[in-house]
Amino acid sequence: MKVLLLVHSLDVGGTELMVAHLARHLRASGDEVEVGCLGALGAIGEDLRAEGIPVLVHARGPGFDATLPLRLAQRVRAGRFDIVHAHQRTALFYGLLGGLLHKAPIAYTEHGFAFDDATLARLRWFNRLLGRRVRLITAVSADLARQLTTHEGFAGRAIVVVPNGIDCELWASADHAGRDAARALCGLPPEAVVMGSVARLHPVKRQHLLVEVVAHLRHSIPELTLVLVGDGPERAAVMALARDLGVADAVHLLGARRDVQHILPAFDVFCLTSRREGIPLTLLEAMAARVPVVATTAGGIPEAVRAEVDGLLITPVGAEPPSLEAGTPPHLGTGDASAGRDVERFAAAVTRVLSDVALRQRLTQQAFLRVRADFALADVCRRYRELLGAVR
């Protein structure tokens, strides 16, 4: 089987990592694989090239690039690919337009949250017009599968849920005996009480709530420190808020890192405050590394973390249940009152985890078993290969 994996970029991120894992698995299984990158090559693209996996950067222009579909079609014909596997909506958009000019079947995997209402309206129109060209549709969570059918023009289509996966053995080997070394790597003293998160600094991730949690708990837990791993457009705003609340000394922004395996042992609790999610790889990694989890009920998170079993889940104030009717996807309230109550709920959950040793031990053990059973990378990649092979 000869597969073209199409992705928006290969910067460090959950989707990009899954594409890289799948490329490696396909090659190890004897298939021919090429990764088509519409935007930045990024660190993950450089890694794949160094491993001998072909990565072709298609250099998408700003806005709508009218030449890109033709260039993609030419590449598919020249490469004689059996199937084009587009990951996320932008890759699908250009993949479908290019597909009007070649005969290779198209598969589509959705990894993340939706766009705003105006963009969704255009998506629905486009998907209804050309979506029948897609031979296989998968989503990383049942929540995303519902969204594709009810909001994005794929009504009546069978959508297969294939969750994200991680190398459980790699993350289980995180050295908690080296907790002090991990804290030194973060620039923290051994006695710090560490609340950490690994996610892009983006408004949808709502890291500002974690800064407010630190301010809320500073008097009761003076050693409380927040470590944020990741980068993005909210970096300056997060630090400005920390300064305004008088907790800048307790907030550490480490930027995008590729040594998260060595940083996670520094965390006493892993927090995820997102408004929308698929099934985040970083959440699975924390579970595999036996770091207790406090997260929202956004998107597919409850499909990975069972409340009070694998972690503590917070339903944000103003959250709406997933709708099965046409219209906009579920959203969360963003008013000041709602945000304040979300801070209180997160602070209470974090305090509970930090103060109850038996709870921590129970949650982390169950989370570890959960990830090994249902989110093993090898199983996920095998499932993708089976599905792609059936439609080529």
N, C-alpha and C positions, 0 to 999 in steps of 0.2 A: 504494500500500500504506500502511495506517495501522497503526503499530506502537506498542505500549506496552512500554517497557523497564522492568522491575521490578528494583529493587536495594535492598539493606538500608539503605545510607547513601551519602552522597556526600562524606564526608570524604576527605582525600588518601590514596589507596591504589591498588594495581595494578588491582584489579577495577573500582574506581570510574573510574579513568582510561580503561580499555578501554570501559566503558559510555558515557562521554562522547565518546570518539572515534567509537564506532559511531553515536551519536545525530547527531553532526555529519555523518558520511558519509551516513546515510540522508536527512537533510534536504537535503544538497547533491545527492543523486541524485533529488530530486523527491518523496520520500515524506513523509508526515506522521508525526511522531514526538512522543511525550510520554514523559518519564521519571517513573516513580512511585517515590518514595523512602519506605521504610518507617520510617526513623529520622531521623538528623540531616541537615539540608540540606547543611551543610559548604561548604568553599571551592569544590569542584568544582560543586556545585549552584548556587552563586551565579554562577559563571562561565557556566554554561549559560543561566541566566535572563537574564544580561546580554547574551548572544548572541541572545536571542529564542527559545530552545528552552523549551517549557513543562515545568516541573518541579513536580509536585504532591507535597507532603509528606503522607503518610497517618497520621503520628503514631501509630505502633504503641505500645500500652500495655505496661506491664511484664509479664513472664511471657507466658502465652498470652493474646493479645488476641482474644476471641471475636467482637468486632464487626468486626475488620479484614477477614475474608473477605467479609462482606456489603458493606462499603464499597467494596472492590475490585471486586466484581461489579457494583455500581451504576455505578462509574466506567467499567468496560469497556462496559456496555450504553449508557450515556449518550454515550460517546466513539465508539461504533461502530467499535472497533478490529478490524482484520483478524486480528491475532495478538498474544499476550502473550508476551514474551520475558523469562523469569525468570533472574536471574544469582545463582548460589550457592544453597545449600540453604534458607536462611530464606525468601528470595523465592519459591522453588519451593513450599515448604510452604504459605504463605499464598496463592500463586497457584493452586495446585491446589484448595485449599478454596474459594476464590472461584470457581474454574472449574466447581464443581458448580452454580452459579447463572447461568452464561452460556454461550454456545456458541462463543466465539472459541477457536481452537486455541492450545495452550500449547507454547512451546519452552523449553528449559532448557540453560543453559551452566554448567558447573562450572569454577571457577578455582583452587581451593585445596585444602588438606589436610582430612582428616576429623576427626570428633569422637572422644570416648572410646568405650570399648566399649559402655557402657550406652546412650549416645545413638545409636550405630550400630544397636543392636538395634531401637530404636524407629523409626529411619529405614528399616530394611529392611522392617518391618511396614507402615509408611505407604506406602512406594514400591511395594511389591507390591500394596497395596490400590488405590491411586489412580494409580500410575505409568503405566498404560496410557492415561491421559488426555493424557500428554505426547506430542506428535506428532514432536518433534525433540529429540534430546539431543546436545549437543556437550561436549567437554572440551578444555582447553588443552594437554593432554599425553596421550600414550599411557598413561603411568603412571596418570593420573587416570581414563582410560577403563576400564582394567582394574579399578581400585578400584570404580567405579560398578557394574560387572557382577558382580564377585565378592563385594563386601562390602555393597553398599547397595541391593540389591533390584531391580536392573535387568538381571538375568541374561537372556540371550537377546535383548536389545535391541541394535540397531545403533547404535553411538555414533560420531559423527564427530569426529575430532581437528582442531580449528582452533586453532593456537597463538596466543599473544599476539603483538602486533606493535608496532613503534615507528616513528616518523618518522626514518628513518635519516639523511636529509640534515641534520635539525636537530641530532642528536647527533654526527654526523660533523664538524659545524662548531665543536665545542667547541675553544676557542682554546688550544692547548698552548703557543703563543708567549707566552700570558699566564699561565704557570704561577705566577710570583711573585704576580701579582694574585689568582689563585685562592687561593693560600696566605694572602695578606693577608685575603681575605674570610673565611677560616676562623680567623683569628687566629694564624697560624703563621709562623715565620721561613722565609726562602727555603731554608735549608740542611736543613730537616727532611726525614726519610725517612718518607713518609706511607703508612700502611696504612689503607684506608678501607672503609666499608660503608654501604649505604643500605638500611634496612629498619626495620620497626616494632620497637620494643624489647619483644619478647614472648618468653616462654620457648622457644617452638619455634624461634626464630631463633638462640638460643644465643650472643648477643654476649659473654657472659662468657668464652667461649673465646678471643676476640680480646684481651681484657684480659690473660688469662694468657699469650698469645703474646707480648705486649709485655714482660711481666715476664720471660719465658723468654729473650728476645733482647736485653734491655736492655744487658747487658755487652758483647755482640759488636757491637751496632748502637746506640750511645748516643743517636743522633739519632732513633731510631724513635719515631713518634708514631701514635696511633690516632685517627681521626676517624669518629664515628658520626653519621649523618644519619638522623633519625627520632625518634619519641617512642612512649611506651607504658608499660605497667605495670612493666617491668623497669628503668626509668631509675634509680631510687634504688638498686636492688641492684647495678647495673653500677658506679655511682660508689662505692658502699661497698666493693666488691671491689677497685677500683682503689686506694682509700686503704689497704686492708688489705695489698695487695701492694707498696705504696710506689711506685706509678706514676701517681698521680692527676695529676701535672703533665704526663704524656704522653698522657692520655686526654681528648679533646675531644668533648663531646656537643652537637651543633648544633641538636637538636630537629627537628621537621617543617619542611622547607624547600620552597620552590617555585622555587628557583634552582639546582637540582642541576646543570643544564647548565653553570653557571659554577663549580661546586665540583669536579666530576669531574677537571678538569685538574690539580688539586692532588694527586691520588692517584698514588703510584708503583705501587700494587697494590690491586685491588679484591677484597675477601674476603666470602664468604657461607658461614656456618657452620650453616645451617638443618638441622633434623631432618626436616622435611617441606616440600615446595614443589610448586607447579605449574610454570610457567615464569615466573620473576620478571621483571617489566618492568625493574627496576633492573639486573639482570644483563645483559639485552639492551642497555640504555643504555650500560653500561660497555664492552661489546664494541664497540658502534658508535663510542664515543668513543676507542677504541684504548687503553684502560687494561687491563693484563694482569690476568687473573682467576685466583683460587684459590678453589675452592668445594667443597662436599661433593657426593656422588653422590645426594643426596636427591631423590626424586620425579622431576620432569621435567627437572632440571638437565642430566643427560647427553644429553638430546634436543636441547639447545641448544649445550652445550659438549662438543666431542669431546676426550677426554682426550689430552693431549700434542699436540693439534693447535690447538685454539682457547683452551685454558687448562689449568691443572693441577687435577685432581680428587682429592679425598681421600675414601676410603671409611671412614666412622667406625667405630671399634672397636665391635662389638656390633650393627652394622647387619645386618638380615636382607634377603635378596633378596625382591622382590615375589612374593607368594604368589598362585597361581591357584586356591587352595581357599577355601571359605567360612571365615569367621572374622574376626579383627581384622586391620586393615591393618598393613603393616610398621612396626616401630618401631625406635628406636635405644637401645642401652644408655645409661644415665645414671649408672652408678656412678663413683666417684671414679677408680678405676684406668683405666676406659675413657676418661674425660674427660682424664686426664693423658696418655694415649697419643695422643689426638686433638690435644692441644696440641702435642705433639712433632711430629706429622705436619704440622700446619699451619705450625709454625715452620720446619720443613725446606723446605717448599714455598715459603714466603714468602722465605726466604733464597736459595733457588735462583733465583727470579725477579729479586730485587734485585741479585744478583751476576753475572747472565749477560745481557749486553746483546743478544747474538745471539738468545737464547731469547725475550727480551721482544719484540724486533722481529718474530720469526716468529709468535709467538702472537697478537700484536695485529693483524697484517696478516690472518692467517687468520680471526680472530674477526670482524673488520670485514667481510670478504667473506662470511662465513657469515650474518651478520645481514642484510646487503643482499639475499642470495639467498633466504632462507627465512623472514624475520620482518619483512617490510616491512608497515607499517601499512595502506597502501592495498590491498594484496593480501588481507590478513586481513579488512578491512571488506567488500570486494567478495564474499568467500566467504560471510560471514555473510548479506549481503543476498540472495545467490543461494539459500541454504538456507532463509531465512525466506520468500522469495517462492514457493518450491516447496511449502510446506505451509500457506499462508494459506487 
